[in-house]
């Protein structure tokens, strides 16, 4: 993409985006290595460490619960054990909350850094790690708003889905089991399709929030409009990243966190492999989503003037200036 004319971007498909993303990362491996070491590597480590620590705490809680159920001791002993279990559950959920906050912050900072860097490469603007890190803290606040809107949409969507899924359950309870199961399966598949669609829109909305002057619900609407005509490519890219991410998580869970028959050395080795794979997948995913953004813009004939984009990516008087919609949607090319 960085070596391609804007008119050629709209012809990039799934494999073209993968190839272009790889080319960008390898061509600018120094800056991306610095971003990875500063943000993406800690993000990956925290994610895997959270799985291991959660497993330790959860197993400890289950051990105490089993001891409580099998307890034949005096009430004071049972009460003490019950209090211990309750306190450990509180610690477990506090740990989960702390992990989520730290993970979210690092994820949004990583997104800001990579998207900003790719945009600078696209415009041919001089870029340095120091400049990226000075801009990122100001950019990621916009991503928080977009994330909160996405989170709210998902919550409302899930509440409506639960209400709708109660209908086939009620039909099954009334004795029409075959009809109820069929309706439940159809509604559940529709629910999954909708959830995936929201996730696909979100992945592009994050890029929009960094590069344009819209964020929150407006970024979601802009993303929805951009992926029209490129939905298949966006979906394929999303599913590929999910499969890679899920595969790494499953490998770590079953071979490191859960599979105690392996030696300590083997578990450490597999853990390191999972860490290496994970931060590469995250980096590649962020770069490819930014490439997808420019491909979608080109597909809709929304040419971005590189000089204008470069001006808006500059840090001016300590403030990040996002690309304005009037600059992004310069002119619609007519065929």
ZADO-1210 file (C-alpha; in nm, 4 decimals, padded with zeros to 6 digits):
<atoms>
<atom x="00.0000" y="00.0000" z="00.0000" code="UNK" pos="1"/>
<atom x="00.2715" y="00.2437" z="00.0928" code="UNK" pos="2"/>
<atom x="00.4227" y="00.1940" z="-00.2503" code="UNK" pos="3"/>
<atom x="00.0895" y="00.1817" z="-00.4281" code="UNK" pos="4"/>
<atom x="-00.1211" y="00.4568" z="-00.5744" code="UNK" pos="5"/>
<atom x="-00.4535" y="00.5211" z="-00.4062" code="UNK" pos="6"/>
<atom x="-00.6404" y="00.3993" z="-00.7123" code="UNK" pos="7"/>
<atom x="-00.4773" y="00.0599" z="-00.6795" code="UNK" pos="8"/>
<atom x="-00.5795" y="00.0132" z="-00.3163" code="UNK" pos="9"/>
<atom x="-00.9399" y="-00.0690" z="-00.3963" code="UNK" pos="10"/>
<atom x="-00.8248" y="-00.3777" z="-00.5847" code="UNK" pos="11"/>
<atom x="-00.6533" y="-00.5247" z="-00.2794" code="UNK" pos="12"/>
<atom x="-00.8388" y="-00.8279" z="-00.1516" code="UNK" pos="13"/>
<atom x="-00.7843" y="-01.0478" z="00.1513" code="UNK" pos="14"/>
<atom x="-00.4469" y="-01.1860" z="00.0440" code="UNK" pos="15"/>
<atom x="-00.3383" y="-00.8478" z="-00.0915" code="UNK" pos="16"/>
<atom x="-00.3965" y="-00.6886" z="00.2493" code="UNK" pos="17"/>
<atom x="-00.2029" y="-00.9674" z="00.4202" code="UNK" pos="18"/>
<atom x="00.0877" y="-00.9229" z="00.1794" code="UNK" pos="19"/>
<atom x="00.0877" y="-00.5445" z="00.2117" code="UNK" pos="20"/>
<atom x="00.0726" y="-00.5620" z="00.5924" code="UNK" pos="21"/>
<atom x="00.3708" y="-00.7980" z="00.6003" code="UNK" pos="22"/>
<atom x="00.5638" y="-00.5686" z="00.3653" code="UNK" pos="23"/>
<atom x="00.4993" y="-00.2678" z="00.5902" code="UNK" pos="24"/>
<atom x="00.6116" y="-00.4480" z="00.9059" code="UNK" pos="25"/>
<atom x="00.9324" y="-00.5815" z="00.7494" code="UNK" pos="26"/>
<atom x="01.0157" y="-00.2529" z="00.5756" code="UNK" pos="27"/>
<atom x="00.9762" y="-00.0562" z="00.8999" code="UNK" pos="28"/>
<atom x="01.0753" y="-00.3280" z="01.1441" code="UNK" pos="29"/>
<atom x="01.2790" y="-00.0932" z="01.3647" code="UNK" pos="30"/>
<atom x="00.9895" y="00.1337" z="01.4633" code="UNK" pos="31"/>
<atom x="00.7476" y="-00.1583" z="01.4944" code="UNK" pos="32"/>
<atom x="00.9998" y="-00.3492" z="01.7080" code="UNK" pos="33"/>
<atom x="01.0207" y="-00.0505" z="01.9418" code="UNK" pos="34"/>
<atom x="00.6423" y="-00.0240" z="01.9649" code="UNK" pos="35"/>
<atom x="00.6193" y="-00.3983" z="02.0263" code="UNK" pos="36"/>
<atom x="00.8743" y="-00.3916" z="02.3088" code="UNK" pos="37"/>
<atom x="00.7103" y="-00.0890" z="02.4729" code="UNK" pos="38"/>
<atom x="00.3412" y="-00.1803" z="02.4394" code="UNK" pos="39"/>
<atom x="00.2506" y="-00.5006" z="02.2560" code="UNK" pos="40"/>
<atom x="00.4919" y="-00.7327" z="02.4384" code="UNK" pos="41"/>
<atom x="00.3689" y="-00.6219" z="02.7844" code="UNK" pos="42"/>
<atom x="00.0118" y="-00.6554" z="02.6557" code="UNK" pos="43"/>
<atom x="00.0784" y="-01.0119" z="02.5411" code="UNK" pos="44"/>
<atom x="00.2604" y="-01.1044" z="02.8623" code="UNK" pos="45"/>
<atom x="-00.0199" y="-00.9682" z="03.0817" code="UNK" pos="46"/>
<atom x="-00.2800" y="-01.1621" z="02.8832" code="UNK" pos="47"/>
<atom x="-00.0980" y="-01.4952" z="02.9241" code="UNK" pos="48"/>
<atom x="-00.0009" y="-01.4267" z="03.2857" code="UNK" pos="49"/>
<atom x="-00.3641" y="-01.3516" z="03.3643" code="UNK" pos="50"/>
<atom x="-00.4644" y="-01.6973" z="03.2383" code="UNK" pos="51"/>
<atom x="-00.2041" y="-01.8672" z="03.4589" code="UNK" pos="52"/>
<atom x="-00.2788" y="-01.6618" z="03.7720" code="UNK" pos="53"/>
<atom x="-00.6554" y="-01.7032" z="03.7270" code="UNK" pos="54"/>
<atom x="-00.6031" y="-02.0778" z="03.7069" code="UNK" pos="55"/>
<atom x="-00.4017" y="-02.0811" z="04.0329" code="UNK" pos="56"/>
<atom x="-00.6650" y="-01.8798" z="04.2206" code="UNK" pos="57"/>
<atom x="-00.9573" y="-02.0755" z="04.0774" code="UNK" pos="58"/>
<atom x="-00.8051" y="-02.4155" z="04.1634" code="UNK" pos="59"/>
<atom x="-00.7334" y="-02.2911" z="04.5152" code="UNK" pos="60"/>
<atom x="-01.0968" y="-02.1799" z="04.5536" code="UNK" pos="61"/>
<atom x="-01.2279" y="-02.5150" z="04.4277" code="UNK" pos="62"/>
<atom x="-01.0012" y="-02.6961" z="04.6745" code="UNK" pos="63"/>
<atom x="-01.1411" y="-02.4934" z="04.9649" code="UNK" pos="64"/>
<atom x="-01.4997" y="-02.5394" z="04.8440" code="UNK" pos="65"/>
<atom x="-01.4542" y="-02.9160" z="04.8299" code="UNK" pos="66"/>
<atom x="-01.3053" y="-02.9093" z="05.1793" code="UNK" pos="67"/>
<atom x="-01.6048" y="-02.7066" z="05.2975" code="UNK" pos="68"/>
<atom x="-01.8567" y="-02.9484" z="05.1460" code="UNK" pos="69"/>
<atom x="-01.6799" y="-03.2485" z="05.2974" code="UNK" pos="70"/>
<atom x="-01.6218" y="-03.0779" z="05.6300" code="UNK" pos="71"/>
<atom x="-01.7493" y="-03.2635" z="05.9368" code="UNK" pos="72"/>
<atom x="-01.5828" y="-03.0305" z="06.1814" code="UNK" pos="73"/>
<atom x="-01.7314" y="-02.7882" z="06.4273" code="UNK" pos="74"/>
<atom x="-01.9302" y="-02.4823" z="06.3071" code="UNK" pos="75"/>
<atom x="-01.6452" y="-02.2391" z="06.3878" code="UNK" pos="76"/>
<atom x="-01.4169" y="-02.4308" z="06.1529" code="UNK" pos="77"/>
<atom x="-01.6823" y="-02.4379" z="05.8789" code="UNK" pos="78"/>
<atom x="-01.7542" y="-02.0682" z="05.9234" code="UNK" pos="79"/>
<atom x="-01.3837" y="-01.9862" z="05.8982" code="UNK" pos="80"/>
<atom x="-01.3450" y="-02.1951" z="05.5840" code="UNK" pos="81"/>
<atom x="-01.6572" y="-02.0360" z="05.4333" code="UNK" pos="82"/>
<atom x="-01.5155" y="-01.6898" z="05.5036" code="UNK" pos="83"/>
<atom x="-01.1882" y="-01.7894" z="05.3391" code="UNK" pos="84"/>
<atom x="-01.3698" y="-01.9054" z="05.0256" code="UNK" pos="85"/>
<atom x="-01.5698" y="-01.5817" z="05.0097" code="UNK" pos="86"/>
<atom x="-01.2584" y="-01.3654" z="05.0467" code="UNK" pos="87"/>
<atom x="-01.0800" y="-01.5628" z="04.7749" code="UNK" pos="88"/>
<atom x="-01.3749" y="-01.5137" z="04.5380" code="UNK" pos="89"/>
<atom x="-01.3574" y="-01.1397" z="04.6059" code="UNK" pos="90"/>
<atom x="-00.9830" y="-01.1446" z="04.5361" code="UNK" pos="91"/>
<atom x="-01.0450" y="-01.3411" z="04.2172" code="UNK" pos="92"/>
<atom x="-01.2915" y="-01.0882" z="04.0756" code="UNK" pos="93"/>
<atom x="-01.0813" y="-00.7904" z="04.1883" code="UNK" pos="94"/>
<atom x="-00.7882" y="-00.9443" z="04.0031" code="UNK" pos="95"/>
<atom x="-01.0071" y="-00.9904" z="03.6940" code="UNK" pos="96"/>
<atom x="-01.1188" y="-00.6258" z="03.7105" code="UNK" pos="97"/>
<atom x="-00.7616" y="-00.4981" z="03.7527" code="UNK" pos="98"/>
<atom x="-00.6450" y="-00.7162" z="03.4642" code="UNK" pos="99"/>
<atom x="-00.9244" y="-00.5910" z="03.2375" code="UNK" pos="100"/>
<atom x="-00.8391" y="-00.2264" z="03.3060" code="UNK" pos="101"/>
<atom x="-00.4648" y="-00.2717" z="03.2452" code="UNK" pos="102"/>
<atom x="-00.5266" y="-00.4873" z="02.9370" code="UNK" pos="103"/>
<atom x="-00.7701" y="-00.2328" z="02.7926" code="UNK" pos="104"/>
<atom x="-00.5286" y="00.0567" z="02.8470" code="UNK" pos="105"/>
<atom x="-00.2394" y="-00.1261" z="02.6810" code="UNK" pos="106"/>
<atom x="-00.4606" y="-00.2496" z="02.3964" code="UNK" pos="107"/>
<atom x="-00.5838" y="00.1019" z="02.3176" code="UNK" pos="108"/>
<atom x="-00.2340" y="00.2481" z="02.3459" code="UNK" pos="109"/>
<atom x="-00.1011" y="-00.0208" z="02.1111" code="UNK" pos="110"/>
<atom x="-00.3801" y="00.0486" z="01.8627" code="UNK" pos="111"/>
<atom x="-00.3092" y="00.4216" z="01.8722" code="UNK" pos="112"/>
<atom x="00.0648" y="00.3709" z="01.8219" code="UNK" pos="113"/>
<atom x="00.0372" y="00.1281" z="01.5301" code="UNK" pos="114"/>
<atom x="-00.2409" y="00.3129" z="01.3468" code="UNK" pos="115"/>
<atom x="-00.0600" y="00.6454" z="01.3837" code="UNK" pos="116"/>
<atom x="00.2671" y="00.4899" z="01.2628" code="UNK" pos="117"/>
<atom x="00.1109" y="00.3282" z="00.9552" code="UNK" pos="118"/>
<atom x="-00.0598" y="00.6575" z="00.8673" code="UNK" pos="119"/>
<atom x="00.2730" y="00.8396" z="00.8943" code="UNK" pos="120"/>
<atom x="00.4334" y="00.5788" z="00.6683" code="UNK" pos="121"/>
<atom x="00.1471" y="00.6217" z="00.4237" code="UNK" pos="122"/>
<atom x="00.2045" y="00.9979" z="00.4034" code="UNK" pos="123"/>
<atom x="00.5827" y="00.9630" z="00.3831" code="UNK" pos="124"/>
<atom x="00.6166" y="01.1739" z="00.6967" code="UNK" pos="125"/>
<atom x="00.9266" y="01.1337" z="00.9119" code="UNK" pos="126"/>
<atom x="00.8430" y="00.9133" z="01.2056" code="UNK" pos="127"/>
<atom x="01.0305" y="00.8236" z="01.5213" code="UNK" pos="128"/>
<atom x="00.9504" y="00.6177" z="01.8280" code="UNK" pos="129"/>
<atom x="00.9742" y="00.9272" z="02.0479" code="UNK" pos="130"/>
<atom x="00.7190" y="01.1116" z="01.8362" code="UNK" pos="131"/>
<atom x="00.4822" y="00.8128" z="01.8367" code="UNK" pos="132"/>
<atom x="00.4947" y="00.7839" z="02.2150" code="UNK" pos="133"/>
<atom x="00.4312" y="01.1568" z="02.2549" code="UNK" pos="134"/>
<atom x="00.1181" y="01.1421" z="02.0399" code="UNK" pos="135"/>
<atom x="-00.0273" y="00.8112" z="02.1607" code="UNK" pos="136"/>
<atom x="-00.1453" y="00.9235" z="02.5088" code="UNK" pos="137"/>
<atom x="-00.3585" y="01.1929" z="02.3465" code="UNK" pos="138"/>
<atom x="-00.4981" y="00.9722" z="02.0724" code="UNK" pos="139"/>
<atom x="-00.6040" y="00.6792" z="02.2874" code="UNK" pos="140"/>
<atom x="-00.8614" y="00.8882" z="02.4778" code="UNK" pos="141"/>
<atom x="-01.0689" y="00.8981" z="02.1598" code="UNK" pos="142"/>
<atom x="-01.0479" y="00.5195" z="02.1407" code="UNK" pos="143"/>
<atom x="-01.1828" y="00.4896" z="02.4948" code="UNK" pos="144"/>
<atom x="-01.5015" y="00.6728" z="02.3946" code="UNK" pos="145"/>
<atom x="-01.5432" y="00.4479" z="02.0910" code="UNK" pos="146"/>
<atom x="-01.4817" y="00.1386" z="02.3041" code="UNK" pos="147"/>
<atom x="-01.7382" y="00.2482" z="02.5642" code="UNK" pos="148"/>
<atom x="-01.9986" y="00.2986" z="02.2932" code="UNK" pos="149"/>
<atom x="-01.9175" y="-00.0429" z="02.1480" code="UNK" pos="150"/>
<atom x="-01.9392" y="-00.1985" z="02.4944" code="UNK" pos="151"/>
<atom x="-02.2789" y="-00.0363" z="02.5522" code="UNK" pos="152"/>
<atom x="-02.4051" y="-00.1586" z="02.2144" code="UNK" pos="153"/>
<atom x="-02.2896" y="-00.5143" z="02.2893" code="UNK" pos="154"/>
<atom x="-02.4552" y="-00.5073" z="02.6324" code="UNK" pos="155"/>
<atom x="-02.7880" y="-00.3907" z="02.4892" code="UNK" pos="156"/>
<atom x="-02.7579" y="-00.6422" z="02.2061" code="UNK" pos="157"/>
<atom x="-02.6989" y="-00.9260" z="02.4524" code="UNK" pos="158"/>
<atom x="-02.9940" y="-00.8226" z="02.6694" code="UNK" pos="159"/>
<atom x="-03.2249" y="-00.8211" z="02.3667" code="UNK" pos="160"/>
<atom x="-03.0801" y="-01.1551" z="02.2524" code="UNK" pos="161"/>
<atom x="-03.1450" y="-01.3169" z="02.5911" code="UNK" pos="162"/>
<atom x="-03.5045" y="-01.1946" z="02.5815" code="UNK" pos="163"/>
<atom x="-03.5510" y="-01.3330" z="02.2284" code="UNK" pos="164"/>
<atom x="-03.3921" y="-01.6676" z="02.3170" code="UNK" pos="165"/>
<atom x="-03.6400" y="-01.7097" z="02.6016" code="UNK" pos="166"/>
<atom x="-03.9158" y="-01.7561" z="02.3429" code="UNK" pos="167"/>
<atom x="-03.7994" y="-02.0955" z="02.2105" code="UNK" pos="168"/>
<atom x="-03.7248" y="-02.2058" z="02.5678" code="UNK" pos="169"/>
<atom x="-04.0852" y="-02.1281" z="02.6554" code="UNK" pos="170"/>
<atom x="-04.2037" y="-02.3219" z="02.3484" code="UNK" pos="171"/>
<atom x="-03.9936" y="-02.6221" z="02.4565" code="UNK" pos="172"/>
<atom x="-04.1375" y="-02.5973" z="02.8075" code="UNK" pos="173"/>
<atom x="-04.4906" y="-02.6043" z="02.6606" code="UNK" pos="174"/>
<atom x="-04.4135" y="-02.9408" z="02.4990" code="UNK" pos="175"/>
<atom x="-04.3227" y="-02.8391" z="02.1428" code="UNK" pos="176"/>
<atom x="-03.9634" y="-02.9507" z="02.1778" code="UNK" pos="177"/>
<atom x="-03.8741" y="-02.9956" z="01.8083" code="UNK" pos="178"/>
<atom x="-04.0143" y="-02.6574" z="01.7076" code="UNK" pos="179"/>
<atom x="-03.8551" y="-02.4882" z="02.0071" code="UNK" pos="180"/>
<atom x="-03.5101" y="-02.6357" z="01.9404" code="UNK" pos="181"/>
<atom x="-03.5262" y="-02.5366" z="01.5725" code="UNK" pos="182"/>
<atom x="-03.6224" y="-02.1776" z="01.6604" code="UNK" pos="183"/>
<atom x="-03.3519" y="-02.1636" z="01.9280" code="UNK" pos="184"/>
<atom x="-03.0809" y="-02.2787" z="01.6843" code="UNK" pos="185"/>
<atom x="-03.1893" y="-02.0259" z="01.4191" code="UNK" pos="186"/>
<atom x="-03.2041" y="-01.7379" z="01.6677" code="UNK" pos="187"/>
<atom x="-02.8677" y="-01.8360" z="01.8183" code="UNK" pos="188"/>
<atom x="-02.7017" y="-01.8414" z="01.4742" code="UNK" pos="189"/>
<atom x="-02.8504" y="-01.4999" z="01.3995" code="UNK" pos="190"/>
<atom x="-02.7205" y="-01.3790" z="01.7360" code="UNK" pos="191"/>
<atom x="-02.3667" y="-01.4983" z="01.6546" code="UNK" pos="192"/>
<atom x="-02.3822" y="-01.3363" z="01.3096" code="UNK" pos="193"/>
<atom x="-02.4857" y="-01.0049" z="01.4658" code="UNK" pos="194"/>
<atom x="-02.2139" y="-01.0243" z="01.7293" code="UNK" pos="195"/>
<atom x="-01.9486" y="-01.0906" z="01.4648" code="UNK" pos="196"/>
<atom x="-02.0794" y="-00.7986" z="01.2588" code="UNK" pos="197"/>
<atom x="-02.0479" y="-00.5639" z="01.5576" code="UNK" pos="198"/>
<atom x="-01.6925" y="-00.6868" z="01.6171" code="UNK" pos="199"/>
<atom x="-01.5981" y="-00.6288" z="01.2520" code="UNK" pos="200"/>
<atom x="-01.7387" y="-00.2753" z="01.2647" code="UNK" pos="201"/>
<atom x="-01.5500" y="-00.2107" z="01.5895" code="UNK" pos="202"/>
<atom x="-01.2146" y="-00.3162" z="01.4486" code="UNK" pos="203"/>
<atom x="-01.2356" y="-00.0481" z="01.1784" code="UNK" pos="204"/>
<atom x="-01.3993" y="00.2070" z="01.4105" code="UNK" pos="205"/>
<atom x="-01.0792" y="00.2100" z="01.6162" code="UNK" pos="206"/>
<atom x="-00.8781" y="00.3176" z="01.3112" code="UNK" pos="207"/>
<atom x="-01.1393" y="00.5806" z="01.2235" code="UNK" pos="208"/>
<atom x="-01.1200" y="00.7200" z="01.5778" code="UNK" pos="209"/>
<atom x="-00.7447" y="00.7735" z="01.5431" code="UNK" pos="210"/>
<atom x="-00.7322" y="00.9191" z="01.1921" code="UNK" pos="211"/>
<atom x="-01.0538" y="01.1214" z="01.1701" code="UNK" pos="212"/>
<atom x="-01.2332" y="01.3769" z="01.3817" code="UNK" pos="213"/>
<atom x="-01.5152" y="01.1356" z="01.4685" code="UNK" pos="214"/>
<atom x="-01.5213" y="00.8901" z="01.7538" code="UNK" pos="215"/>
<atom x="-01.7736" y="00.7057" z="01.9662" code="UNK" pos="216"/>
<atom x="-02.1011" y="00.6229" z="01.7935" code="UNK" pos="217"/>
<atom x="-02.0080" y="00.8419" z="01.4962" code="UNK" pos="218"/>
<atom x="-01.6935" y="00.6328" z="01.4407" code="UNK" pos="219"/>
<atom x="-01.9084" y="00.3186" z="01.4492" code="UNK" pos="220"/>
<atom x="-02.1412" y="00.4666" z="01.1854" code="UNK" pos="221"/>
<atom x="-01.8448" y="00.5722" z="00.9712" code="UNK" pos="222"/>
<atom x="-01.6936" y="00.2249" z="01.0009" code="UNK" pos="223"/>
<atom x="-02.0242" y="00.0646" z="00.9051" code="UNK" pos="224"/>
<atom x="-02.0363" y="00.2771" z="00.5909" code="UNK" pos="225"/>
<atom x="-01.6729" y="00.2042" z="00.5015" code="UNK" pos="226"/>
<atom x="-01.6976" y="-00.1754" z="00.5131" code="UNK" pos="227"/>
<atom x="-01.9869" y="-00.1808" z="00.2648" code="UNK" pos="228"/>
<atom x="-01.8540" y="-00.3546" z="-00.0434" code="UNK" pos="229"/>
<atom x="-01.5580" y="-00.4891" z="00.1528" code="UNK" pos="230"/>
<atom x="-01.7514" y="-00.6834" z="00.4139" code="UNK" pos="231"/>
<atom x="-01.6209" y="-01.0189" z="00.2912" code="UNK" pos="232"/>
<atom x="-01.2594" y="-00.9049" z="00.3160" code="UNK" pos="233"/>
<atom x="-01.3131" y="-00.7446" z="00.6587" code="UNK" pos="234"/>
<atom x="-01.4891" y="-01.0576" z="00.7862" code="UNK" pos="235"/>
<atom x="-01.2180" y="-01.2906" z="00.6546" code="UNK" pos="236"/>
<atom x="-00.9488" y="-01.0762" z="00.8158" code="UNK" pos="237"/>
<atom x="-01.1358" y="-01.0683" z="01.1469" code="UNK" pos="238"/>
<atom x="-01.1937" y="-01.4456" z="01.1499" code="UNK" pos="239"/>
<atom x="-00.8277" y="-01.5142" z="01.0666" code="UNK" pos="240"/>
<atom x="-00.7112" y="-01.3025" z="01.3591" code="UNK" pos="241"/>
<atom x="-00.9672" y="-01.4599" z="01.5927" code="UNK" pos="242"/>
<atom x="-00.8578" y="-01.8103" z="01.4912" code="UNK" pos="243"/>
<atom x="-00.4907" y="-01.7260" z="01.5479" code="UNK" pos="244"/>
<atom x="-00.5632" y="-01.5562" z="01.8793" code="UNK" pos="245"/>
<atom x="-00.7923" y="-01.8377" z="01.9943" code="UNK" pos="246"/>
<atom x="-00.5424" y="-02.1030" z="01.8882" code="UNK" pos="247"/>
<atom x="-00.2622" y="-01.9419" z="02.0911" code="UNK" pos="248"/>
<atom x="-00.4895" y="-01.9034" z="02.3941" code="UNK" pos="249"/>
<atom x="-00.6023" y="-02.2672" z="02.3733" code="UNK" pos="250"/>
<atom x="-00.2440" y="-02.3913" z="02.3393" code="UNK" pos="251"/>
<atom x="-00.1350" y="-02.1927" z="02.6442" code="UNK" pos="252"/>
<atom x="-00.4332" y="-02.2982" z="02.8543" code="UNK" pos="253"/>
<atom x="-00.4076" y="-02.6698" z="02.7920" code="UNK" pos="254"/>
<atom x="-00.0296" y="-02.7095" z="02.7677" code="UNK" pos="255"/>
<atom x="00.0871" y="-02.4534" z="03.0246" code="UNK" pos="256"/>
<atom x="-00.1919" y="-02.3482" z="03.2615" code="UNK" pos="257"/>
<atom x="-00.3934" y="-02.6742" z="03.2839" code="UNK" pos="258"/>
<atom x="-00.1639" y="-02.9576" z="03.1746" code="UNK" pos="259"/>
<atom x="00.0326" y="-03.0335" z="03.4884" code="UNK" pos="260"/>
<atom x="00.1885" y="-03.3585" z="03.3577" code="UNK" pos="261"/>
<atom x="00.4400" y="-03.1651" z="03.1480" code="UNK" pos="262"/>
<atom x="00.7759" y="-03.0779" z="03.2980" code="UNK" pos="263"/>
<atom x="00.8385" y="-02.7223" z="03.4183" code="UNK" pos="264"/>
<atom x="01.0976" y="-02.6678" z="03.1455" code="UNK" pos="265"/>
<atom x="00.8579" y="-02.7802" z="02.8719" code="UNK" pos="266"/>
<atom x="00.5793" y="-02.5583" z="03.0054" code="UNK" pos="267"/>
<atom x="00.8147" y="-02.2580" z="03.0132" code="UNK" pos="268"/>
<atom x="00.9241" y="-02.3304" z="02.6557" code="UNK" pos="269"/>
<atom x="00.5639" y="-02.3548" z="02.5310" code="UNK" pos="270"/>
<atom x="00.4796" y="-02.0368" z="02.7231" code="UNK" pos="271"/>
<atom x="00.7614" y="-01.8470" z="02.5488" code="UNK" pos="272"/>
<atom x="00.6463" y="-01.9777" z="02.2089" code="UNK" pos="273"/>
<atom x="00.2898" y="-01.8616" z="02.2846" code="UNK" pos="274"/>
<atom x="00.4209" y="-01.5189" z="02.3867" code="UNK" pos="275"/>
<atom x="00.6209" y="-01.4818" z="02.0641" code="UNK" pos="276"/>
<atom x="00.3257" y="-01.5899" z="01.8523" code="UNK" pos="277"/>
<atom x="00.0803" y="-01.3667" z="02.0379" code="UNK" pos="278"/>
<atom x="00.2636" y="-01.0350" z="02.0062" code="UNK" pos="279"/>
<atom x="00.3270" y="-01.1036" z="01.6368" code="UNK" pos="280"/>
<atom x="-00.0428" y="-01.1738" z="01.5786" code="UNK" pos="281"/>
<atom x="-00.1441" y="-00.8572" z="01.7650" code="UNK" pos="282"/>
<atom x="00.1019" y="-00.6411" z="01.5697" code="UNK" pos="283"/>
<atom x="00.0013" y="-00.7924" z="01.2379" code="UNK" pos="284"/>
<atom x="-00.3672" y="-00.7514" z="01.3236" code="UNK" pos="285"/>
<atom x="-00.3299" y="-00.3806" z="01.4035" code="UNK" pos="286"/>
<atom x="-00.1315" y="-00.3103" z="01.0870" code="UNK" pos="287"/>
<atom x="-00.3729" y="-00.5061" z="00.8676" code="UNK" pos="288"/>
<atom x="-00.6738" y="-00.3214" z="01.0120" code="UNK" pos="289"/>
<atom x="-00.5116" y="00.0099" z="00.9226" code="UNK" pos="290"/>
<atom x="-00.4398" y="-00.1142" z="00.5702" code="UNK" pos="291"/>
<atom x="-00.8024" y="-00.2270" z="00.5482" code="UNK" pos="292"/>
<atom x="-00.9103" y="00.1275" z="00.6383" code="UNK" pos="293"/>
<atom x="-00.7191" y="00.2795" z="00.3462" code="UNK" pos="294"/>
<atom x="-00.8453" y="00.0037" z="00.1142" code="UNK" pos="295"/>
<atom x="-01.2053" y="00.0797" z="00.2151" code="UNK" pos="296"/>
<atom x="-01.1503" y="00.4525" z="00.1626" code="UNK" pos="297"/>
<atom x="-01.0167" y="00.3854" z="-00.1857" code="UNK" pos="298"/>
<atom x="-01.3034" y="00.1460" z="-00.2601" code="UNK" pos="299"/>
<atom x="-01.5516" y="00.4267" z="-00.1883" code="UNK" pos="300"/>
<atom x="-01.3427" y="00.6717" z="-00.3975" code="UNK" pos="301"/>
<atom x="-01.2658" y="00.8794" z="-00.0878" code="UNK" pos="302"/>
<atom x="-00.9151" y="00.9920" z="-00.1746" code="UNK" pos="303"/>
<atom x="-00.7094" y="01.1319" z="00.1099" code="UNK" pos="304"/>
<atom x="-00.4661" y="01.4092" z="00.0302" code="UNK" pos="305"/>
<atom x="-00.1391" y="01.2876" z="00.1818" code="UNK" pos="306"/>
<atom x="-00.0176" y="01.6382" z="00.2606" code="UNK" pos="307"/>
<atom x="-00.3383" y="01.7192" z="00.4502" code="UNK" pos="308"/>
<atom x="-00.3238" y="01.3896" z="00.6369" code="UNK" pos="309"/>
<atom x="00.0407" y="01.4571" z="00.7248" code="UNK" pos="310"/>
<atom x="-00.0475" y="01.8022" z="00.8603" code="UNK" pos="311"/>
<atom x="-00.3192" y="01.6591" z="01.0829" code="UNK" pos="312"/>
<atom x="-00.0906" y="01.3878" z="01.2139" code="UNK" pos="313"/>
<atom x="00.1556" y="01.6466" z="01.3403" code="UNK" pos="314"/>
<atom x="00.1736" y="01.7347" z="01.7047" code="UNK" pos="315"/>
<atom x="00.0925" y="02.1036" z="01.7138" code="UNK" pos="316"/>
<atom x="00.1416" y="02.2960" z="02.0392" code="UNK" pos="317"/>
<atom x="00.1332" y="01.9627" z="02.2194" code="UNK" pos="318"/>
<atom x="-00.2061" y="01.8630" z="02.0808" code="UNK" pos="319"/>
<atom x="-00.2953" y="01.5839" z="01.8433" code="UNK" pos="320"/>
<atom x="-00.4934" y="01.7089" z="01.5450" code="UNK" pos="321"/>
<atom x="-00.7148" y="01.4375" z="01.3977" code="UNK" pos="322"/>
<atom x="-00.8017" y="01.4301" z="01.0318" code="UNK" pos="323"/>
<atom x="-01.1234" y="01.6222" z="00.9696" code="UNK" pos="324"/>
<atom x="-01.4064" y="01.4636" z="00.7783" code="UNK" pos="325"/>
<atom x="-01.4002" y="01.7352" z="00.5144" code="UNK" pos="326"/>
<atom x="-01.0356" y="01.6500" z="00.4503" code="UNK" pos="327"/>
<atom x="-01.0939" y="01.2769" z="00.4501" code="UNK" pos="328"/>
<atom x="-01.3888" y="01.2835" z="00.2130" code="UNK" pos="329"/>
<atom x="-01.2290" y="01.5230" z="-00.0251" code="UNK" pos="330"/>
<atom x="-01.4046" y="01.4348" z="-00.3425" code="UNK" pos="331"/>
<atom x="-01.5941" y="01.1398" z="-00.4692" code="UNK" pos="332"/>
<atom x="-01.4367" y="01.0119" z="-00.7860" code="UNK" pos="333"/>
<atom x="-01.6858" y="00.9560" z="-01.0614" code="UNK" pos="334"/>
<atom x="-01.6540" y="00.6597" z="-01.2916" code="UNK" pos="335"/>
</atoms>
